[in-house]
Amino acid sequence: MRLFFLKDFLDLVFPRNCPLCGKSLFDFEPCLCTVCQGTLPRANFHLRAFDNELTSKLRGLMPVNRAMAFIRFTKKGKSQKLLHLLKYKNKPEIGEEMGRLYGLTLVQEGGYSGEWDLIVAVPLHPLKQKRRGYNQSEKFAKGLSISLNIRSKEVLERRKFTETQTKKSRLQRLENVDEVFDLKDSENINGLRILLVDDVITTGATLCACANVLLANGAKLVDLATIAAGGQ
Ligand SMILES: [Zn+2]
C-alpha cells in the first residue's frame, strides 16, 4: 500500500505526459498515450516484407531479403515530431517504445516467430553518440529485442574513412560517405540470421553499407527494419 502512495506522490510531483500530445499518462501507458499510439501513421510493410517500395529501392545495392518500417515519415506529422524528440530532445525512451510496439505488431499481425538470431543496430559515430548520450537505433533494437525475445548486440563499429583504404565501394562513392562500417574484432556472426535496424530509411545507403559488412562476415541473411521510412 505504501508503494502506491509513493507512486501517487511521485506522479503528482513529476507528472508523466505523452510526448506527442502532452496529455498526462495512465499507469498502463509506458510512453505514448493510447490515442497517439493508435493513430501513428503505420507503414504496414511487414505485411509484404519481401516485396514493397523499400525492397524495390534497395535492389541492386545489397542482396535484399525483407525490408520493413514501422511508420511513414511525413513532414509536420506525428512521425516527424517523434523522431525529432528521439534524436534531439533527449527522449531515448521513445526509441525503445517504438521497438516494443513494432515487435508486438510483427508477432501479432505478421505472425513472426524465430526468423532471426540477432538484432543489430546501425552504430552512430562515437563522437555523435557521446554528444547525444545514446544511440537512438540501439534503443529501437532494445525494444524489439524485448517484444520479439531475441538478443540484440552492437557488433558493428563506425569510423572515419582514411585515405589508405583505397577501395571505396560503389555505395560509398555514390553517397560520398567518408565513414566506413566494420565488424568489431571480437565478434563472430557466422551463419546468423540478422535483423539490422536504424531509425529512418531514406536512400538506404547506410543500411546497405552495414548489411553488406554483415554478409561479408558470414551472416546467413540480413533483414532490415526501421522506425520510419520516407524523406527527411
Ligand atoms: Zn498522446
Residues whose N, C-alpha, C, O or C-beta is under 5 A from the ligand:
A	BS01	ZN	C18 L20 C21 G22 C33 C36
